[in-house]
């Protein structure tokens, strides 16, 4: 669910969620949610229900994906480019774990000595994750197209950082 589901007429889209997640707030959907960050925050907070816990990223509640370890002991590989996607993936991982636990499904064991040990399925899901049009590089012969559907000033800056990093890496590898 996103902030749009909190608007009048959309509130019953998920009346009893198992878990809710909040990521970075930005000036998106301003024509519907409002032009001030306070208005946007108020609207997006409408997804939170009294019966469901809330996971928030980038606060302490969600461990950084780089703190996690895959079954091989290495940091998880993420199929999505862009450093900010690691934060989103960390939140998605914790939401999925909570949802599975609430449904009586087995989840990864955590604790002080293993704050974020990934199961093989979790590691594979993160590595196989794709989002066409978000930090996507499409090579076509001798030309590479860099695509991103950024739609706010902040997301354009994040896409720019990704593009600069990829372009520098490409320049280094072409010698």
WOCOR-V518014 format. One record per backbone hydrogen bond with DSSP energy under -0.5 kcal/mol. CO is the residue of the C=O (numbers start at 1). NH is the residue of the N-H. If there is no record, write none. Layout:
co nh
CO NH
CO NH
//
This chain:
co nh
2 5
3 6
4 7
7 10
7 11
10 13
11 14
12 15
14 17
18 53
20 55
22 57
26 28
29 32
29 33
30 34
36 40
37 41
38 42
39 43
40 44
41 45
43 46
44 47
45 48
49 52
53 20
55 22
56 62
59 62
61 63
64 67
65 68
65 76
69 118
70 73
74 70
82 85
83 86
83 87
84 88
85 89
86 90
87 91
88 92
89 93
90 94
91 95
92 96
93 97
94 98
95 99
96 100
97 101
98 102
99 103
100 105
101 104
111 114
114 111
114 117
116 69
116 118
119 123
120 124
121 125
122 126
123 127
124 128
125 129
126 79
126 129
131 134
133 135
133 149
136 138
136 147
137 139
138 145
140 143
143 140
145 138
145 147
147 136
152 156
153 157
154 158
155 159
156 160
157 161
158 162
159 163
160 164
161 165
162 166
163 167
164 168
165 169
166 170
167 171
168 172
169 173
170 174
171 175
//
